[in-house]
């Protein structure tokens, strides 16, 4: 079973992915850069929550 935090992160990742897919279509390379930054932040949050949760 997944914890509530993990489910929250999965949902957040889906939303972020959808948002940046749209941005990449609109902005091209800038959208990719923005997406990479956001994914980096999401990864840090994931590691932080996992560290805090267990």
N, C-alpha and C positions, 0 to 999 in steps of 0.2 A: 504493500500500500504506500501511496505517496502522502507526505505530510501536506498540510494546508499551504504552507509557504512554498513548497515545490509546485503545487498546482497553480498558485498565484503567479509564480515565475513563468511557468509554461504559458499561461494566458497572456501575461505581459509580453513575452517573447513573440507570440503570435500577432499581437496588436502592433508591436514595434516593427516586425517583419512586414506586415501589410502596409504600414505607414511609409516605410522606406522603399518598398517596391514601387509605390506610387511616386515618391519623390525622385527616385532614380529615373523613372520614365519622364518626369517633368524636367529635371535638372541635369541629367546625364552624370558626368564625373563628380560634380559637387554632391549629388545625392548619394553616391557611393561613399564619399568621404564622411558625410554626415551619418550614414548608416553604420560605418565602421566605428565611429566614435561612440554611437549609441550602443552598439553591440559590446564594445569594450566596457562601457559602464554597466551594462546588464550582467556581463560576466563577473565583474567585481562584486556587484550586489549578490549574485548567486553564491559566490565563494564566501562572502561575508555572512549571508544568512545560513549557509550550511555550517559554517564555523560556529555561529551563535546558537544554531538549533541543536547541535549534537555535542 
